[in-house]
């Protein structure tokens, strides 16, 4: 009887197989559960739609923002006495994500500026000096203008 080849067991977890969008949605679901679990029973008109909406709002932001917003010590549960509205959740996310986004935009702009400066410097290095231009195009310097002492 032939032996099967020795194959190492797969160490890949289920989350490794998920796309980043699916991972974000999964993390948003966990965060929504934490956030909503911090309050007494809510008064949402349709709890299922409310939970889905909270997940949708949270999943629009990076994981770090989700974690900070739902943190029971420093996030929304520590600031709001009642179940937060979607607008309040979004506002809390934007308060945290806005400075991060602006910093990233600033860094990208600074990087573009450095690249443009390097490009200008390489063009400047390629420019010919006055003497080199005069040697290269002697026909352009047919007549010399007299200086103040030669008049």
C-alpha positions as CSV (number, residue, x, y, z in Angstrom):
1,X,0.0,0.0,0.0
2,X,1.4,3.4,-1.0
3,X,1.9,6.0,1.6
4,X,0.4,9.4,1.1
5,X,3.0,12.2,0.9
6,X,3.7,13.9,4.2
7,X,1.7,17.1,4.0
8,X,1.9,19.7,6.8
9,X,-1.5,20.6,8.2
10,X,-2.8,23.9,6.9
11,X,-2.3,26.7,9.3
12,X,-4.3,29.1,7.3
13,X,-7.2,30.4,9.3
14,X,-10.6,31.3,8.0
15,X,-9.9,35.0,8.3
16,X,-6.8,34.6,6.0
17,X,-9.2,33.4,3.2
18,X,-11.4,36.4,3.5
19,X,-10.9,39.5,1.4
20,X,-10.1,42.8,3.1
21,X,-13.7,43.9,2.5
22,X,-15.1,40.8,4.2
23,X,-12.6,41.1,7.0
24,X,-13.7,44.7,7.5
25,X,-17.3,43.7,7.6
26,X,-16.6,40.9,10.0
27,X,-14.7,43.3,12.3
28,X,-17.5,45.9,12.0
29,X,-20.0,43.3,13.1
30,X,-17.9,42.5,16.2
31,X,-17.6,46.2,17.0
32,X,-21.4,46.8,16.5
33,X,-22.0,43.9,18.9
34,X,-19.7,45.5,21.5
35,X,-21.2,49.0,21.0
36,X,-24.8,47.9,21.2
37,X,-24.1,45.5,24.0
38,X,-22.9,48.4,26.2
39,X,-26.5,49.8,26.3
40,X,-29.7,48.6,27.9
41,X,-32.2,47.3,25.4
42,X,-32.6,49.9,22.7
43,X,-35.7,51.6,21.3
44,X,-34.9,51.1,17.6
45,X,-38.0,50.9,15.5
46,X,-36.6,47.9,13.6
47,X,-33.6,46.4,15.5
48,X,-32.4,44.3,12.5
49,X,-32.2,47.3,10.2
50,X,-30.6,49.3,12.9
51,X,-27.9,46.7,13.5
52,X,-27.2,46.4,9.8
53,X,-27.0,50.2,9.5
54,X,-24.5,50.4,12.4
55,X,-22.4,47.7,10.7
56,X,-22.5,49.6,7.4
57,X,-21.5,52.9,9.0
58,X,-18.6,51.3,11.0
59,X,-17.3,49.3,8.0
60,X,-16.7,52.6,6.1
61,X,-13.8,53.3,8.4
62,X,-10.5,51.6,9.2
63,X,-10.3,49.0,12.0
64,X,-8.5,51.4,14.4
65,X,-11.3,53.9,14.1
66,X,-14.0,51.2,14.7
67,X,-12.1,50.0,17.8
68,X,-11.7,53.5,19.3
69,X,-15.4,54.4,18.7
70,X,-16.8,51.4,20.4
71,X,-14.3,51.3,23.2
72,X,-16.4,51.2,26.5
73,X,-13.8,53.4,28.3
74,X,-13.1,56.2,25.8
75,X,-15.6,55.7,22.9
76,X,-19.3,56.4,22.4
77,X,-20.5,54.1,25.3
78,X,-18.6,56.3,27.8
79,X,-20.1,59.5,26.3
80,X,-23.7,58.7,25.4
81,X,-26.3,57.7,27.9
82,X,-28.7,56.4,25.3
83,X,-28.4,54.2,22.2
84,X,-26.5,56.3,19.6
85,X,-28.1,57.3,16.3
86,X,-26.3,56.5,13.1
87,X,-25.4,60.2,12.8
88,X,-23.8,60.2,16.2
89,X,-21.8,57.0,15.2
90,X,-20.7,58.6,12.0
91,X,-19.7,61.9,13.6
92,X,-17.6,60.0,16.2
93,X,-15.9,58.1,13.4
94,X,-15.2,61.3,11.4
95,X,-13.8,63.1,14.5
96,X,-11.2,60.4,14.8
97,X,-10.7,59.7,11.1
98,X,-10.6,63.3,9.8
99,X,-7.2,64.1,11.3
100,X,-5.7,60.8,10.1
101,X,-7.0,61.4,6.6
102,X,-5.7,65.0,6.5
103,X,-2.3,63.8,7.8
104,X,-2.2,61.2,5.0
105,X,-3.1,63.8,2.4
106,X,-0.4,66.1,3.8
107,X,2.2,63.4,3.5
108,X,1.1,62.5,0.0
109,X,1.4,66.2,-1.0
110,X,4.8,66.5,0.6
111,X,6.0,63.4,-1.3
112,X,4.7,64.8,-4.6
113,X,6.5,68.1,-3.8
114,X,9.8,66.2,-3.2
115,X,9.4,64.3,-6.4
116,X,8.7,67.5,-8.4
117,X,11.7,69.2,-6.7
118,X,13.9,66.3,-7.7
119,X,12.6,66.5,-11.3
120,X,13.4,70.2,-11.4
121,X,16.9,69.6,-10.1
122,X,17.6,67.0,-12.8
123,X,16.4,69.4,-15.5
124,X,18.5,72.2,-14.0
125,X,21.6,70.0,-14.0
126,X,21.0,69.3,-17.7
127,X,20.9,73.0,-18.7
128,X,24.0,74.4,-20.5
129,X,26.0,77.3,-19.1
130,X,26.4,80.5,-21.0
131,X,29.9,79.5,-22.3
132,X,28.6,76.1,-23.4
133,X,25.7,77.7,-25.3
134,X,28.0,80.2,-26.9
135,X,30.3,77.4,-28.0
136,X,27.4,75.2,-29.3
137,X,25.6,78.0,-31.2
138,X,28.3,80.5,-32.4
139,X,26.0,81.9,-35.1
140,X,23.7,83.3,-32.4
141,X,26.5,85.6,-31.2
142,X,27.3,87.4,-34.4
143,X,27.5,90.8,-32.9
144,X,28.8,91.6,-29.5
145,X,27.1,94.5,-27.7
146,X,29.6,97.0,-26.5
147,X,30.1,97.4,-22.8
148,X,29.9,100.8,-21.1
149,X,33.7,101.3,-21.3
150,X,33.8,100.5,-25.1
151,X,31.4,103.2,-26.3
